[in-house]
Amino acid sequence: MVDRWKQAAQHLTPRLFHEVVQAFRAAVTITQGDQEGAEASKFQVTDSAVFNALVTFCVRDLFGCLQKLLFGKTPKDSSRLPQPSSSPLWGKLRLDVKAYLSSVIQLVACVAEATVAAALLQHIGSAVPYFLTFPKQCRMLLKRMVVLWSTGEETVRVLAFLVLIRVCRHQKDTFLSPVLKQMYITYVKNCRFTSPSTLPLIGFMQRTLTELLALDTSVAYQHAFLYIRQLAIHLRSAMTTRRKEAHQSVYSWQFVHCLQLWCRVLSTICPSDALQPVVYPLAQVILGCIKLVPTARFYPLRMHCVRALTLLSEGTGTFIPVLPFILEVFQQVDFNKKPGRMSSKPINFAVILKLSKVNLQEKAYRDGLVEQLYDLTLEYLHSQAHSIAFPELALPAILQLKSFLRECKVANYCRQVRQLLEKVQENADHISSLRQRASFGVTNQQAVDDWEKQTREEGTPLTKYYSQWRKLRDREIQLEISGKERLEDLDFPEIKRRKLGDRKDEDRVEFKDLFDLDSEEDAADFSERGAPRSSGAQQRVEEEDKDEDDEDEDDGSSSGQEVSNSEDGGPDADAELAPRELWRLLAQGPEDELQDLQLSEED
């Protein structure tokens, strides 16, 4: 029957479309496990091959034939589809199209295979004009797309976002604000935990939310004002109450990722008159977050906030005093102190907010901290490298880096800081030389802006170095992430450390026969050289020692036997002495004689 429908669909009629939709609804009902609905339907799909053929026909061919039925031809540009309600046949097909769209939404919710879901989402993307005709079905679709946008496979997430932005672009007034609210709430829920595997998903959600907010700056201002104010309330509560729960609500991944999201939004959409008023409150919230608990354990959180401020400052053209929060770390940490313990793996500052007390004693902590300070200082000064005030702006950094080089004794740290210092000084000298040739005054703001714009276009030594460094740095980060994933995939055998007593017992059993004597001749010859003798020889020596009371008893060789003193014994006794005993007696020598020390008058 499906094959017959495929052939007849070339000349689609409203009656044929009704039958196909009824069969499609029956197939979708089976996937949801609704047996009563399946029995009540005109059609029943019991074979998997028939189910696959029917769904494939509807997804690939049915709407193209429907388009021909409504408008007489298929438009070449699918992005500019006419409104279905403008067709004279729309009244006859409206209910069937509505039932079909509802079934498609139900089918998307049931599909678990990523490839099938991607094909369905492509079909939904082409059917967006039909969804826009039915507000209820459109709201159901948007709700399902937000779920797929936040939890699906990568291709599914991208296709779901394309559906969302297409619907919101056509009907901003109706759907844009509710969709943004739902997407923001979903984004906050998905940011509760952060790991190297979840960072790409969080970055994707930030970029796509920014793209949706850019559709209408007035709506973006409303949401930015509301949610930035909410963040400020959380921060004020933490600063006034000083409770652990209030601190945890601020020093959490959700709070940090929300700050990063709004910094990205403002830096991307600006310059915008509508969003400019929220730049200052957002910067104040981030600065307050840094100052809430300014201890060494929260240095990773400080790094995230500094990066967000750098992005906000560079994107909006607003000067934010970020550099003091970076240089302060150089003064607070003693990099010459010997580490308390060694760590086999480095600390990934990108996926942590807080360091443990054990981490603060590790060498990996100082190595990673110097690397982070290098990155943050370079990123911020690069954003200001074209500024006419760069020499004065970079002066505190130059002084602090020189002080660090005088005090630090670790060669690896000094090498990185010295390289950064050279690049900053080179850029400062370059700006100073250009500034000396300027013919305008400081009060001429327009001339200053034009000069900075020209300097940015021509490039500075620091911007050229930063572009090369950024490529290498991104490649290193990708290799670190991929290398960690490869190591996690490998199945290494587990090494169990044995206890010392067990190891000695096993060695004793394993090597007990290793030094057994091969023959009696070897045993006799071995005893003549002073090594362990037979029990008869040991008994004779013990009898001789008992008869001679004036002789001293000493320990013999490793077997514990006793030999007589060679001083009173004869040649036979000397022959039986072990070489180790002879050397000991020779080393002792005669007793030392004490004599009075006489000093002459000259002394």
C-alpha positions as CSV (number, residue, x, y, z in Angstrom):
1,M,0.0,0.0,0.0
2,V,2.9,2.4,0.8
3,D,4.3,1.8,-2.7
4,R,0.9,2.6,-4.2
5,W,0.8,5.8,-2.2
6,K,4.2,6.8,-3.4
7,Q,3.2,6.4,-7.1
8,A,-0.1,8.2,-6.6
9,A,1.5,11.1,-4.6
10,Q,2.9,12.5,-7.9
11,H,-0.7,13.7,-8.4
12,L,-1.7,14.2,-4.8
13,T,-5.3,14.8,-3.9
14,P,-6.9,15.9,-0.5
15,R,-8.4,12.4,-0.1
16,L,-5.1,10.6,-0.6
17,F,-3.3,13.1,1.7
18,H,-6.0,12.3,4.4
19,E,-5.3,8.6,4.1
20,V,-1.5,9.0,4.4
21,V,-1.9,11.2,7.4
22,Q,-4.2,8.6,9.1
23,A,-1.6,5.9,8.5
24,F,1.2,8.0,9.7
25,R,-0.7,8.8,12.9
26,A,-1.3,5.1,13.5
27,A,2.4,4.4,13.1
28,V,3.3,7.1,15.6
29,T,0.7,5.9,18.1
30,I,2.4,2.5,18.1
31,T,5.8,4.1,19.0
32,Q,4.2,5.6,22.1
33,G,2.7,2.3,23.2
34,D,-0.9,3.5,22.9
35,Q,-2.7,0.3,22.0
36,E,-6.2,1.7,22.4
37,G,-5.5,4.6,20.0
38,A,-3.9,2.2,17.5
39,E,-7.0,-0.1,17.5
40,A,-9.3,2.9,17.1
41,S,-7.4,4.0,14.0
42,K,-8.5,3.1,10.5
43,F,-5.0,1.8,9.8
44,Q,-2.8,-0.5,11.8
45,V,1.0,-0.7,11.3
46,T,2.4,-4.0,12.7
47,D,5.4,-4.6,10.5
48,S,8.7,-2.7,11.1
49,A,9.4,-2.6,7.3
50,V,6.1,-1.0,6.6
51,F,6.7,1.5,9.5
52,N,10.1,2.5,8.1
53,A,8.8,2.8,4.5
54,L,5.8,4.9,5.6
55,V,7.9,7.3,7.8
56,T,10.5,7.6,5.1
57,F,7.9,8.5,2.5
58,C,6.3,11.1,4.7
59,V,9.6,12.7,5.7
60,R,11.1,12.8,2.2
61,D,8.4,13.2,-0.4
62,L,5.0,14.0,1.2
63,F,5.5,17.7,1.8
64,G,7.0,18.3,-1.6
65,C,3.8,16.9,-3.1
66,L,1.7,18.9,-0.7
67,Q,3.5,22.1,-1.8
68,K,2.6,21.3,-5.5
69,L,-1.0,20.6,-4.5
70,L,-1.3,24.0,-2.7
71,F,0.6,26.3,-5.0
72,G,1.0,24.3,-8.3
73,K,4.8,24.1,-8.1
74,T,7.7,23.6,-5.7
75,P,9.5,26.9,-5.0
76,K,13.2,26.9,-5.8
77,D,14.2,28.8,-2.6
78,S,12.9,26.8,0.4
79,S,13.7,29.7,2.8
80,R,11.0,31.9,1.1
81,L,8.0,29.6,1.3
82,P,4.6,31.3,0.8
83,Q,2.1,31.1,3.6
84,P,0.0,27.9,3.3
85,S,-3.1,29.7,4.4
86,S,-3.0,31.8,1.2
87,S,-3.9,28.7,-0.9
88,P,-7.5,28.1,-2.0
89,L,-7.2,24.4,-1.0
90,W,-6.0,25.2,2.5
91,G,-9.5,24.9,4.0
92,K,-9.8,21.2,2.9
93,L,-6.3,20.3,4.0
94,R,-6.0,22.3,7.2
95,L,-7.1,19.6,9.7
96,D,-5.0,16.9,8.1
97,V,-1.9,19.1,8.1
98,K,-2.5,20.0,11.8
99,A,-2.8,16.3,12.7
100,Y,0.3,15.5,10.7
101,L,2.4,18.2,12.5
102,S,1.2,17.0,15.9
103,S,2.3,13.4,15.0
104,V,5.7,14.6,13.8
105,I,6.3,16.3,17.2
106,Q,5.3,13.1,19.0
107,L,7.7,11.1,16.8
108,V,10.6,13.4,17.5
109,A,10.1,12.9,21.2
110,C,10.2,9.1,20.8
111,V,13.2,8.8,18.5
112,A,16.5,7.9,20.2
113,E,18.7,7.3,17.2
114,A,20.7,10.5,16.3
115,T,20.6,10.0,12.5
116,V,16.8,9.5,12.5
117,A,16.3,12.5,14.7
118,A,18.5,14.6,12.4
119,A,16.4,13.6,9.4
120,L,13.2,14.5,11.2
121,L,14.6,17.8,12.3
122,Q,15.6,18.6,8.7
123,H,12.0,17.8,7.7
124,I,10.6,20.0,10.5
125,G,12.9,22.9,9.3
126,S,11.3,22.8,5.9
127,A,7.8,22.6,7.4
128,V,8.3,25.7,9.6
129,P,5.7,27.8,7.6
130,Y,3.1,25.2,8.3
131,F,3.9,25.2,12.1
132,L,3.6,29.0,12.2
133,T,0.0,28.6,11.0
134,F,-0.9,26.7,14.1
135,P,0.2,28.5,17.3
136,K,-0.5,25.6,19.6
137,Q,1.6,23.1,17.6
138,C,4.3,25.8,17.2
139,R,4.6,26.1,21.0
140,M,4.8,22.3,21.4
141,L,7.5,22.3,18.7
142,L,9.5,25.0,20.4
143,K,9.4,23.3,23.7
144,R,10.7,20.0,22.2
145,M,13.4,21.9,20.3
146,V,14.7,23.5,23.4
147,V,15.1,20.1,25.0
148,L,17.0,18.8,22.0
149,W,19.1,22.0,21.8
150,S,20.4,21.3,25.3
151,T,20.7,17.5,25.6
152,G,20.9,16.0,22.1
153,E,23.8,14.9,20.0
154,E,25.9,17.6,18.3
155,T,24.2,17.5,14.9
156,V,20.7,17.3,16.6
157,R,21.5,20.3,18.7
158,V,22.5,22.4,15.7
159,L,19.4,21.4,13.7
160,A,17.2,22.1,16.7
161,F,18.7,25.6,17.1
162,L,18.1,26.2,13.4
163,V,14.4,25.5,13.9
164,L,14.3,27.7,16.9
165,I,15.9,30.7,15.2
166,R,13.8,30.3,12.1
167,V,10.6,30.4,14.1
168,C,11.7,33.3,16.2
169,R,12.9,35.3,13.2
170,H,9.5,35.0,11.6
171,Q,7.4,35.8,14.7
172,K,9.6,37.8,17.1
173,D,6.7,39.4,19.0
174,T,5.0,36.1,19.7
175,F,7.8,33.6,20.4
176,L,11.1,35.3,20.9
177,S,10.8,36.3,24.5
178,P,9.3,33.0,25.8
179,V,11.9,31.0,23.9
180,L,14.7,33.1,25.3
181,K,13.4,32.6,28.8
182,Q,13.1,28.9,28.4
183,M,16.5,28.6,26.8
184,Y,18.2,30.6,29.6
185,I,16.6,28.5,32.3
186,T,17.7,25.3,30.5
187,Y,21.2,26.8,30.1
188,V,21.5,27.4,33.8
189,K,20.3,23.9,34.6
190,N,23.0,22.4,32.3
191,C,25.8,24.5,33.8
192,R,25.6,22.9,37.2
193,F,28.6,20.7,36.5
194,T,31.6,21.4,34.3
195,S,34.2,19.0,32.9
196,P,36.3,18.8,29.7
197,S,33.5,16.9,28.0
198,T,30.7,19.4,28.9
199,L,32.7,22.6,28.0
200,P,31.9,22.3,24.3
201,L,28.2,22.0,25.0
202,I,28.2,25.0,27.3
203,G,30.1,27.0,24.7
204,F,27.6,26.1,22.0
205,M,24.7,27.1,24.2
206,Q,26.4,30.5,24.9
207,R,27.0,31.2,21.3
208,T,23.5,30.2,20.1
209,L,21.8,32.2,23.0
210,T,23.8,35.2,21.9
211,E,22.7,34.8,18.3
212,L,19.0,34.7,19.4
213,L,19.4,37.7,21.7
214,A,20.9,39.7,18.8
215,L,17.6,39.4,16.9
216,D,16.0,42.1,19.0
217,T,18.2,44.4,21.2
218,S,15.1,45.7,23.1
219,V,14.1,42.2,24.1
220,A,17.7,41.4,24.9
221,Y,17.9,44.4,27.2
222,Q,14.9,43.2,29.1
223,H,16.3,39.8,29.7
224,A,19.8,41.1,30.5
225,F,18.5,43.6,33.0
226,L,16.4,41.0,34.7
227,Y,19.0,38.3,35.0
228,I,22.0,40.5,35.8
229,R,19.9,42.0,38.6
230,Q,19.2,38.5,39.8
231,L,22.9,37.8,39.9
232,A,23.5,41.0,41.8
233,I,20.9,40.1,44.4
234,H,22.7,36.8,45.0
235,L,26.0,38.6,45.4
236,R,24.6,41.1,47.8
237,S,23.1,38.3,49.9
238,A,26.4,36.6,50.1
239,M,28.2,39.8,51.1
240,T,25.8,40.8,53.8
241,T,24.8,37.5,55.4
242,R,28.3,35.8,55.3
243,R,26.7,32.4,55.3
244,K,28.2,29.3,53.7
245,E,25.0,28.7,51.6
246,A,25.1,32.2,50.3
247,H,28.8,31.9,49.3
248,Q,28.1,28.6,47.6
249,S,25.3,30.2,45.5
250,V,27.9,32.8,44.2
251,Y,31.0,30.6,44.0
252,S,29.3,28.0,41.8
253,W,29.5,27.0,38.1
254,Q,26.0,28.3,37.4
255,F,26.9,31.8,38.6
256,V,30.2,31.9,36.8
257,H,28.7,30.6,33.5
258,C,25.9,33.2,33.7
259,L,28.5,35.9,34.0
260,Q,30.4,34.6,31.1
261,L,27.2,34.4,29.0
262,W,26.2,38.0,29.6
263,C,29.8,39.2,28.9
264,R,29.7,37.3,25.6
265,V,26.3,38.8,24.8
266,L,27.3,42.4,25.5
267,S,30.6,42.1,23.7
268,T,29.0,40.6,20.6
269,I,26.0,42.9,20.3
270,C,27.8,46.1,21.3
271,P,28.0,48.9,20.2
272,S,24.3,49.1,21.1
273,D,22.5,52.0,22.7
274,A,20.0,49.6,24.2
275,L,22.5,47.4,26.0
276,Q,25.1,49.9,27.0
277,P,23.5,50.7,30.3
278,V,23.9,47.2,31.7
279,V,27.7,47.1,31.0
280,Y,28.6,48.9,34.3
281,P,26.3,46.8,36.6
282,L,27.7,43.5,35.0
283,A,31.3,44.7,35.6
284,Q,30.5,45.6,39.2
285,V,29.0,42.2,39.8
286,I,32.1,40.4,38.5
287,L,34.4,42.6,40.5
288,G,32.4,41.9,43.6
289,C,32.5,38.2,42.9
290,I,36.4,38.4,42.9
291,K,36.5,40.3,46.1
292,L,34.0,38.1,48.0
293,V,36.6,35.6,49.2
294,P,40.0,36.7,47.8
295,T,42.1,33.7,49.0
296,A,44.5,31.5,47.1
297,R,42.0,28.6,47.1
298,F,39.7,30.5,44.8
299,Y,42.3,31.6,42.3
300,P,40.7,29.5,39.5
301,L,37.4,31.4,40.0
302,R,39.4,34.6,39.8
303,M,40.9,33.5,36.5
304,H,37.4,32.9,35.1
305,C,36.2,36.3,36.2
306,V,39.3,38.0,34.8
307,R,38.7,36.4,31.4
308,A,35.1,37.5,31.4
309,L,36.1,41.1,32.3
310,T,38.7,41.1,29.5
311,L,36.1,39.9,27.0
312,L,33.7,42.6,28.2
313,S,36.3,45.4,28.1
314,E,37.5,44.5,24.7
315,G,34.1,44.0,23.1
316,T,32.4,47.1,24.5
317,G,35.4,49.4,24.4
318,T,35.0,50.2,28.1
319,F,38.0,50.5,30.3
320,I,37.8,48.0,33.2
321,P,40.7,47.9,35.8
322,V,41.5,44.2,35.3
323,L,45.3,44.2,35.6
324,P,45.5,44.7,39.4
325,F,43.7,41.4,40.1
326,I,46.3,39.6,38.0
327,L,49.4,41.4,39.4
328,E,48.1,40.8,42.9
329,V,48.7,37.1,42.6
330,F,52.4,37.7,41.9
331,Q,52.7,39.4,45.3
332,Q,50.6,36.8,47.3
333,V,52.3,33.6,46.2
334,D,55.8,32.6,47.1
335,F,57.1,30.9,44.0
336,N,60.5,30.1,45.6
337,K,59.0,27.9,48.3
338,K,59.7,24.2,47.9
339,P,56.6,22.2,47.0
340,G,55.3,20.0,49.8
341,R,54.4,17.1,47.4
342,M,54.8,16.2,43.8
343,S,51.8,15.6,41.5
344,S,51.9,13.4,38.4
345,K,49.3,15.3,36.4
346,P,48.8,19.1,35.9
347,I,45.9,21.1,37.3
348,N,43.3,22.0,34.6
349,F,42.2,25.5,35.7
350,A,39.5,25.6,33.0
351,V,37.3,23.0,34.8
352,I,37.8,23.9,38.5
353,L,36.7,26.8,40.7
354,K,38.4,25.9,44.0
355,L,41.7,24.4,45.0
356,S,42.1,22.0,47.9
357,K,44.7,22.5,50.6
358,V,46.7,19.6,49.1
359,N,46.7,21.3,45.7
360,L,48.2,24.5,47.2
361,Q,51.3,22.4,48.2
362,E,51.9,20.8,44.9
363,K,54.4,21.8,42.3
364,A,51.7,21.5,39.6
365,Y,49.8,24.3,41.3
366,R,52.6,26.8,40.9
367,D,53.4,25.6,37.3
368,G,49.8,26.0,36.3
369,L,49.4,29.4,38.1
370,V,52.4,30.9,36.3
371,E,51.0,29.7,33.0
372,Q,47.6,31.2,33.8
373,L,49.1,34.5,34.8
374,Y,51.1,34.6,31.6
375,D,47.9,33.9,29.6
376,L,45.7,36.4,31.4
377,T,48.3,39.3,31.3
378,L,48.9,38.7,27.6
379,E,45.2,38.6,26.8
380,Y,44.4,41.8,28.6
381,L,47.3,43.8,27.4
382,H,46.6,42.5,23.9
383,S,43.1,44.0,24.1
384,Q,44.7,47.4,25.0
385,A,47.7,47.1,22.7
386,H,46.4,49.7,20.3
387,S,45.5,52.3,23.0
388,I,47.3,55.6,23.0
389,A,47.8,55.2,26.7
390,F,49.4,51.8,26.6
391,P,52.8,52.8,28.0
392,E,51.1,54.2,31.1
393,L,48.7,51.3,31.3
394,A,51.4,48.7,31.1
395,L,53.8,50.4,33.6
396,P,52.5,48.6,36.7
397,A,52.8,45.3,34.9
398,I,56.3,46.0,33.8
399,L,57.4,47.0,37.3
400,Q,55.7,43.9,38.8
401,L,57.3,41.5,36.3
402,K,60.7,43.0,36.9
403,S,60.3,42.6,40.7
404,F,59.2,39.0,40.1
405,L,62.4,38.3,38.0
406,R,64.6,39.8,40.8
407,E,63.1,37.6,43.5
408,C,62.2,34.4,41.8
409,K,64.9,31.7,41.6
410,V,63.0,29.1,39.5
411,A,64.4,29.1,35.9
412,N,61.2,27.9,34.2
413,Y,59.1,30.6,35.7
414,C,61.6,33.3,35.0
415,R,61.9,32.3,31.4
416,Q,58.1,32.7,30.8
417,V,57.9,36.0,32.7
418,R,61.0,37.4,30.9
419,Q,59.5,36.6,27.5
420,L,56.2,38.4,28.5
421,L,58.1,41.4,29.8
422,E,60.1,41.8,26.6
423,K,56.9,41.7,24.5
424,V,55.2,44.3,26.7
425,Q,58.1,46.6,26.7
426,E,58.5,46.3,22.9
427,N,54.9,47.2,22.4
428,A,55.1,50.2,24.8
429,D,58.2,51.5,23.0
430,H,56.3,51.1,19.7
431,I,53.3,53.1,20.9
432,S,55.6,55.8,22.4
433,S,57.4,56.2,19.1
434,L,54.1,56.6,17.2
435,R,52.7,58.9,19.8
436,Q,55.6,61.3,19.5
437,R,54.8,61.9,15.9
438,A,51.2,62.7,16.6
439,S,50.1,66.3,15.9
440,F,46.9,66.5,17.9
441,G,46.3,67.2,21.6
442,V,45.0,64.9,24.3
443,T,41.6,66.8,24.5
444,N,40.8,66.0,20.8
445,Q,38.8,62.8,21.4
446,Q,37.9,62.3,17.7
447,A,41.6,62.5,16.7
448,V,42.5,60.0,19.4
449,D,39.9,57.5,18.3
450,D,41.0,57.8,14.7
451,W,44.7,57.3,15.7
452,E,43.8,54.2,17.7
453,K,41.7,52.8,14.9
454,Q,44.6,53.2,12.5
455,T,47.0,51.7,14.9
456,R,44.7,48.7,15.3
457,E,44.5,48.2,11.6
458,E,48.3,48.4,11.1
459,G,49.0,46.1,14.0
460,T,51.4,46.3,16.9
461,P,54.2,44.0,18.0
462,L,52.1,42.6,20.8
463,T,49.1,41.9,18.5
464,K,51.2,40.0,16.0
465,Y,52.8,37.9,18.7
466,Y,49.4,37.3,20.3
467,S,47.9,36.0,17.0
468,Q,50.7,33.4,16.7
469,W,50.6,32.5,20.4
470,R,46.8,32.1,20.3
471,K,47.0,29.5,17.5
472,L,49.7,27.5,19.3
473,R,47.8,27.7,22.6
474,D,44.5,26.5,21.1
475,R,46.3,23.6,19.5
476,E,47.9,22.7,22.9
477,I,44.5,22.8,24.6
478,Q,43.0,20.6,21.9
479,L,45.9,18.1,22.2
480,E,45.5,18.0,26.0
481,I,41.8,17.3,25.8
482,S,42.2,14.7,23.1
483,G,45.1,13.1,24.9
484,K,43.2,12.9,28.1
485,E,40.3,11.2,26.3
486,R,42.6,8.7,24.6
487,L,44.1,7.8,28.0
488,E,40.7,7.4,29.5
489,D,39.8,5.0,26.6
490,L,42.8,2.8,27.3
491,D,42.3,-0.2,29.6
492,F,45.5,-0.1,31.8
493,P,46.0,-3.0,34.2
494,E,45.6,-2.2,37.8
495,I,48.8,-2.3,39.8
496,K,48.4,-3.7,43.3
497,R,51.2,-2.8,45.8
498,R,52.2,-5.7,48.0
499,K,53.0,-5.3,51.7
500,L,56.6,-5.6,52.7
501,G,56.1,-8.7,54.9
502,D,54.4,-10.6,52.1
503,R,57.1,-9.7,49.6
504,K,59.8,-11.0,52.0
505,D,57.9,-14.2,52.5
506,E,57.5,-14.8,48.8
507,D,61.2,-14.0,48.1
508,R,62.2,-16.4,50.9
509,V,60.2,-19.2,49.4
510,E,61.3,-18.4,45.8
511,F,65.1,-18.2,46.6
512,K,65.5,-20.7,49.4
513,D,67.3,-23.3,47.2
514,L,69.4,-20.8,45.3
515,F,72.5,-20.9,47.4
516,D,72.3,-24.6,48.5
517,L,75.7,-26.4,48.3
518,D,76.1,-28.8,45.5
519,S,78.4,-31.4,47.1
520,E,80.3,-32.2,50.3
521,E,83.6,-31.2,48.8
522,D,82.3,-27.8,48.0
523,A,81.0,-27.6,51.6
524,A,84.4,-28.5,53.1
525,D,86.3,-26.2,50.8
526,F,83.8,-23.4,51.5
527,S,84.3,-23.8,55.3
528,E,88.2,-23.5,55.0
529,R,87.7,-20.0,53.5
530,G,85.9,-18.9,56.7
531,A,82.3,-19.3,55.5
532,P,79.7,-21.4,57.3
533,R,81.1,-24.8,58.5
534,S,79.6,-28.0,59.3
535,S,78.1,-28.6,62.8
536,G,81.1,-30.8,63.8
537,A,83.6,-28.0,63.3
538,Q,81.4,-25.6,65.1
539,Q,81.2,-28.0,68.1
540,R,85.0,-28.4,68.3
541,V,85.5,-24.7,68.4
542,E,82.9,-24.3,71.2
543,E,84.7,-27.0,73.3
544,E,88.1,-25.2,72.9
545,D,86.5,-21.9,73.9
546,K,85.2,-23.4,77.1
547,D,88.7,-24.8,78.1
548,E,90.4,-21.4,77.5
549,D,89.0,-18.9,80.0
550,D,91.3,-16.0,79.2
551,E,90.3,-15.9,75.5
552,D,87.6,-13.5,74.2
553,E,84.6,-14.7,72.3
554,D,83.7,-12.9,69.1
555,D,81.0,-13.4,66.4
556,G,82.2,-15.2,63.4
557,S,80.9,-15.2,59.9
558,S,77.2,-14.8,58.8
559,S,76.2,-18.1,60.3
560,G,76.8,-16.8,63.8
561,Q,79.6,-19.2,64.8
562,E,82.2,-18.2,67.5
563,V,86.0,-18.3,66.9
564,S,88.8,-18.0,69.4
565,N,91.1,-15.0,69.6
566,S,94.1,-15.4,67.3
567,E,96.4,-13.8,69.9
568,D,96.5,-16.9,72.2
569,G,95.7,-19.5,69.6
570,G,98.1,-21.5,67.5
571,P,98.5,-21.6,63.8
572,D,95.5,-23.9,63.4
573,A,93.3,-21.3,65.1
574,D,94.6,-18.6,62.8
575,A,93.9,-20.8,59.8
576,E,90.3,-21.2,60.8
577,L,89.7,-17.5,61.3
578,A,87.4,-15.8,58.7
579,P,89.0,-13.1,56.5
580,R,86.6,-10.6,57.9
581,E,87.7,-11.4,61.5
582,L,91.4,-11.0,60.5
583,W,90.8,-7.6,59.0
584,R,89.0,-6.5,62.2
585,L,91.9,-7.6,64.4
586,L,94.5,-5.9,62.2
587,A,92.5,-2.7,62.2
588,Q,92.4,-2.7,66.0
589,G,96.2,-2.8,66.5
590,P,97.9,-2.3,69.9
591,E,96.3,-0.2,72.6
592,D,96.9,3.5,72.4
593,E,99.3,5.0,75.0
594,L,98.6,8.4,76.5
595,Q,101.6,10.7,77.1
596,D,101.7,14.1,78.7
597,L,102.0,17.0,76.3
598,Q,105.0,19.2,77.0
599,L,105.1,22.8,75.8
600,S,108.4,24.7,75.4
601,E,108.8,28.2,76.6
602,E,108.9,29.4,73.0
603,D,105.4,28.0,72.4
